Amino acid sequence: MAAASTSSLAQHLTARGKQVVFASLSFTNLWLCGGERVGETVWRVDQRAAEIPYFPENWLAEWLGRREQLVPVYAFAKSGVRPLATAYRAIIDRHDIDTVVLVDGGTDSIVFGDEPGVGSVVEDAVSLVAADQAAGENVLLAAIGFGVDHYHGVSHHAFLENAAHLIRDGGFLGMFSLSQGSKQADAFLDLVDYANQRQPQHPSIVCNSIASALRGEFGNYHATSRTSGNELFISPLMTQYWTFQTSAVVRRMAYAGELAETERAEDARRIIDLHREMTELRPFRPIPL
């Protein structure tokens, strides 16, 4: 779900002798990407990929190649849950994968359906439901970047309330930190810098905010002009991974059952928008600290 944030976990797993495969639900027009199409909505991204202005999956593949890490990288075209679940199963079977780790840059993936503000809700919800369908209890969710979604109107009071519910449900798996000076943090910062060079017109707000926190910046610090005119709150909390059992999040998601039948991303958005129109949303509350 987030290439740079995923890379730090991958570095840790690789160092422990685990084989890692990357896959990302892409915002790129993959029909123009030049990669090998390995499924209806799946492309393998490698040195054959075309030069597209915004193609973070390709930047990841290039960066891995520069480090002589020959790791498969796949990109999923936007779709509803059914095609994406099929794509997940294909990659899982192709590489005999035993555990799927969804990584979210930000914490807006922890949604139940009545939050006052949402970020990339369609992509996150579709990914969660599809991965749960494909691999069930073998899917974990790791979210890094607490606070960064405030820029996109997300309520962190609601996120913490949701996390509390998941603790009661037994679906919260704990937290750990991406620490300055570690090999994982160095890899993350190096990949963010590389991606910034490759996409100078569209630097990632999420990844650059997390990188700023890793470097010790605080408060209303702007690493990119894309956030100019907005107040940010960069803090050490952005370097924490929050981990959950994905199935526990999906069980709490009010529209998960309807999303499970979708074919197109537009269908998923319609379901979520209609649900939000008909639901009494929680009020937007600040964290009283």
C-alpha positions in Angstrom: 0.0 0.0 0.0 3.0 2.3 0.5 6.3 1.6 -1.2 8.8 3.5 0.9 7.1 2.5 4.2 7.0 -1.1 3.0 10.7 -1.1 2.1 11.9 -0.6 5.7 9.9 -3.7 6.9 11.2 -5.6 3.9 14.8 -4.8 4.8 14.2 -6.2 8.3 12.6 -9.3 7.0 15.2 -9.9 4.3 18.0 -9.6 6.9 16.2 -12.4 8.9 16.4 -14.7 5.9 12.8 -14.1 4.7 11.9 -13.9 1.0 10.0 -10.8 0.2 7.7 -9.8 -2.7 6.4 -6.3 -3.2 2.9 -5.4 -4.6 1.1 -2.1 -4.7 -2.4 -0.9 -5.6 -1.2 1.7 -8.2 -2.4 5.2 -9.1 -0.5 4.9 -12.4 -2.0 4.1 -15.8 -0.5 0.6 -15.9 -1.7 -0.1 -19.4 1.1 2.4 -20.5 3.7 1.1 -18.1 5.5 -1.3 -20.4 5.9 -4.0 -17.7 4.9 -7.7 -18.1 1.2 -8.2 -17.7 0.8 -11.3 -15.5 -2.9 -11.1 -14.8 -6.0 -9.2 -15.7 -5.2 -6.3 -13.4 -1.5 -7.2 -12.5 1.8 -6.1 -14.0 5.3 -7.0 -13.0 7.5 -3.9 -12.8 11.1 -4.3 -13.9 13.8 -2.7 -16.1 11.4 -2.9 -19.1 9.0 -0.4 -17.5 8.2 2.8 -19.5 9.2 6.2 -18.3 6.0 7.6 -16.8 6.0 10.9 -14.8 4.4 9.3 -11.8 5.3 5.6 -11.3 6.4 4.9 -7.7 6.4 1.2 -8.2 9.1 1.7 -10.9 11.1 3.9 -8.6 11.0 1.1 -6.0 12.1 -1.5 -8.5 15.0 0.8 -9.7 16.1 1.5 -6.2 16.1 -2.2 -5.3 18.2 -2.9 -8.4 20.7 -0.3 -7.5 21.1 -2.1 -4.2 21.4 -5.5 -6.1 18.2 -6.7 -4.4 16.4 -8.7 -7.1 13.0 -8.7 -5.5 9.8 -9.1 -7.5 7.7 -5.9 -7.7 4.1 -6.0 -8.9 1.5 -3.3 -9.5 -2.3 -3.7 -9.3 -4.6 -1.6 -11.4 -7.4 0.1 -9.5 -10.4 -2.1 -9.3 -13.1 -3.4 -7.0 -12.6 -6.1 -4.4 -13.2 -9.2 -6.6 -10.5 -8.5 -9.2 -8.0 -7.4 -6.5 -8.6 -10.5 -4.4 -8.0 -12.6 -7.5 -4.7 -10.6 -8.1 -3.6 -11.2 -4.5 -4.3 -14.9 -4.8 -2.3 -15.1 -8.0 0.7 -13.5 -6.5 0.4 -15.6 -3.3 0.2 -18.8 -5.3 3.0 -17.7 -7.7 5.5 -17.1 -4.9 4.1 -19.5 -2.3 3.6 -16.6 0.2 2.6 -17.5 3.7 2.0 -14.0 5.2 0.7 -10.8 3.6 1.6 -7.5 5.3 -0.4 -4.5 4.2 1.5 -1.3 4.9 -0.3 2.0 5.1 1.5 5.4 5.0 -0.7 7.2 7.5 -3.4 5.6 9.6 -6.5 6.3 7.6 -6.8 2.6 6.7 -8.3 1.9 10.2 -11.9 2.8 9.2 -15.2 1.4 10.4 -17.5 3.6 8.4 -18.6 6.5 10.7 -15.4 8.5 10.9 -15.9 12.3 10.4 -13.1 12.5 7.9 -11.5 10.0 5.5 -8.3 10.0 3.4 -7.7 7.4 0.6 -10.7 5.5 1.9 -11.6 3.6 -1.3 -8.2 2.3 -2.0 -7.6 1.3 1.6 -10.9 -0.4 2.2 -10.8 -2.3 -1.1 -7.2 -3.5 -0.3 -8.2 -4.6 3.2 -11.3 -6.5 2.1 -9.5 -8.1 -0.9 -6.5 -9.2 1.0 -8.8 -10.6 3.7 -10.7 -12.6 1.1 -7.4 -13.9 -0.5 -5.5 -14.9 2.7 -7.8 -14.5 5.7 -6.0 -14.7 9.1 -2.6 -14.6 7.3 -2.9 -10.9 6.6 -1.5 -8.2 8.9 -1.8 -4.5 8.7 1.0 -2.1 9.6 0.3 1.7 9.6 3.1 4.3 10.0 2.7 8.0 10.0 0.4 8.9 12.9 -0.6 12.5 12.4 0.2 12.9 8.7 -3.4 12.3 7.6 -4.5 15.5 9.4 -3.4 17.2 6.1 -6.2 15.2 4.4 -8.9 15.9 7.0 -8.6 12.6 8.9 -9.6 12.6 12.6 -6.8 11.1 14.7 -9.2 11.1 17.7 -11.4 8.7 15.6 -8.3 6.6 14.8 -7.4 6.2 18.4 -11.0 5.3 19.3 -11.0 2.7 16.5 -7.7 1.3 17.8 -9.2 1.0 21.3 -12.1 -1.0 19.9 -9.6 -3.3 18.1 -7.7 -3.8 21.4 -10.9 -5.0 23.0 -11.5 -7.3 20.0 -8.0 -8.8 20.3 -7.1 -7.4 16.8 -4.4 -5.0 17.9 -0.9 -6.6 17.6 1.3 -3.8 19.1 3.6 -1.0 18.1 7.3 -0.7 17.1 9.4 2.2 16.0 11.4 3.0 12.9 14.5 4.3 14.6 17.0 6.8 13.4 20.4 5.2 12.6 19.0 1.7 12.0 19.5 0.0 8.6 15.8 0.0 8.1 15.5 3.8 8.7 18.6 4.5 6.5 16.9 2.4 3.7 13.7 4.3 4.1 15.3 7.7 3.9 17.4 6.7 0.9 14.4 5.5 -1.0 12.4 8.6 -0.2 15.3 10.7 -1.5 15.5 8.6 -4.6 11.8 8.9 -5.2 11.9 12.7 -4.8 14.6 12.8 -7.5 12.6 10.6 -9.8 9.3 12.5 -9.3 10.3 16.1 -8.5 6.9 17.5 -9.5 5.0 15.1 -7.2 7.0 14.3 -4.0 5.0 12.2 -1.5 3.5 14.2 1.3 3.2 11.1 3.5 6.7 9.7 3.0 8.4 13.1 3.2 6.5 13.8 6.5 7.7 10.5 8.0 11.2 11.2 6.8 11.1 14.6 8.4 10.1 13.0 11.7 12.9 10.5 11.4 15.4 13.3 10.9 14.1 15.0 14.1 12.0 17.8 12.6 9.0 18.9 14.6 5.8 20.9 14.3 4.9 22.9 11.2 7.9 21.8 9.1 7.4 21.5 5.3 9.7 19.2 3.3 7.8 19.8 0.1 6.0 22.9 -1.3 3.0 20.7 -1.9 1.9 21.4 1.7 2.5 25.2 1.6 -0.3 27.2 3.2 -1.3 24.3 5.5 -0.3 23.7 9.1 1.5 20.4 9.6 2.4 18.7 12.9 5.5 16.6 12.3 6.3 14.6 15.5 8.2 11.5 16.7 4.8 9.7 16.7 5.1 9.5 12.9 7.9 7.0 13.1 5.7 4.4 14.9 4.2 1.4 13.2 0.8 0.4 14.5 0.0 -3.2 13.7 -3.4 -5.0 13.5 -5.0 -8.3 12.4 -6.6 -7.3 9.1 -9.6 -9.6 9.6 -10.4 -7.7 12.8 -10.5 -4.4 11.0 -12.6 -5.9 8.2 -15.1 -7.3 10.7 -15.6 -3.8 12.1 -16.0 -2.2 8.6 -19.7 -1.5 8.2 -19.7 -1.8 4.4 -17.2 -4.6 4.0 -19.9 -7.1 2.9 -21.0 -4.8 0.1 -17.5 -4.0 -1.0 -16.8 -7.7 -1.3 -19.0 -8.0 -4.4 -17.6 -5.0 -6.3 -15.8 -5.2 -9.6 -14.8 -1.6 -10.2 -13.3 1.1 -8.0 -16.2 3.3 -8.9 -18.6 0.8 -7.4 -16.6 0.8 -4.2 -16.6 4.6 -4.0 -20.4 4.7 -4.6 -21.0 2.2 -1.7 -18.8 4.1 0.7 -20.2 7.5 -0.3 -23.8 6.3 0.1 -23.0 4.7 3.4 -21.5 8.0 4.7 -24.6 10.0 3.5 -26.9 7.7 5.4 -24.9 7.3 8.6 -24.6 9.6 11.6 -20.9 10.3 11.5 -18.9 10.9 14.7 -18.1 14.6 15.4 -14.6 15.8 14.6 -12.9 16.0 18.0 -9.4 17.2 18.7 -7.2 15.0 20.9 -7.4 16.6 24.4 -3.7 16.8 25.2 
